[in-house]
Amino acid sequence: MTWLRFLLDRTAVLFLGVAAGAAIGYAFGTGNETKQAVSLAPESAPVATSQPVAPPPPTGTTTPPSTPATTATTRGEVVEPVPNAVPVDPPTNQLASTVSQGKPIHVGVFGDSFGDGVWSGLYKLLPRSDYRVDKFSQASTGFTRYRRLNLESHDDSQIDGQPLDIAVIAFGANDAQGVCDGGHCGTLMSDFWQKVIGGRVESYVNMLRRHGAAIYWVGLPVMRDASFDADALAMDQFYARLMQRLGVPYIDIRPLTVDGQGRYQAYYSDPGGSPKLLRAGDGIHMSMNGYMHVTKGLAARIQASVAAAKGKGDAGAPTP
């Protein structure tokens, strides 16, 4: 009987292992299906199938032609942008009040897993003596997923009446799919999709404004997978137009993630010419250095605007 009980125990363990493996495979096996019917749209960002890890820094002697967005190196990496004049945004009443009281500026970062990275970049770049940078972002969320989580009501409750001086929004990678609302569905970038998502985003922005926040929207980077990148670019263009209509500064980070020919790159060149890892192995997210690379301009803009509100002029670039 002992051998029979042992066999049954091992069989049960094997069954549970197979069941768990099947569940995991189902969860991660949807892939990039944004062109499929809405009912089959993925519930997570597409997983790139090529190159599970970032390649080594590029080598060679060919210098690709430069573009206004970036300057190519002889190795073909992305490089640090040439500093331009930092925009200064007029302070909201909430920010002016915080400045007049000499309190730390409260910055909230809202978004999905990419928003997590934007938060980490700003947290490192903005001096903690003058700024409180809080993470309100949450992985696997998006404006197409309101049946799972209504972002507006959820994030409104997260703020919970706190004074909020600046809100940074970074959503998008999970929204490369169709959307359903009111018994109707539409594919990605269809008129129905743009109407529903545009309405949800506008209402979300208005919610943040009710908390007094000055708002910035951070776009998506170039993606390694060509099909997913086409979707990301379409969403970037849609959100840029929407933010212009809503009077929200749109932070375009796409030029900071391509080489001189507009191609995806896993590395960038720092001011000293050394290659640094820019992207995560999935071809979607950034490395820690990458998040600092793409948020450096936004951090400088926030500091310059706060300095202007204090009557001190342009504060210059943030200190890492």
PyMOL commands that set and color helices and strands:
alter all, ss='L'
color gray80, all
select helices_A, chain A and resi 2-28+38-40+93-100+113-125+151-159+173-175+191-210+226-246+254-257+288-309
alter helices_A, ss='H'
color red, helices_A
select strands_A, chain A and resi 78-79+105-111+131-135+166-170+179-181+184-186+214-218+250-251+267-269+275-277
alter strands_A, ss='S'
color yellow, strands_A
deselect
rebuild
show_as cartoon
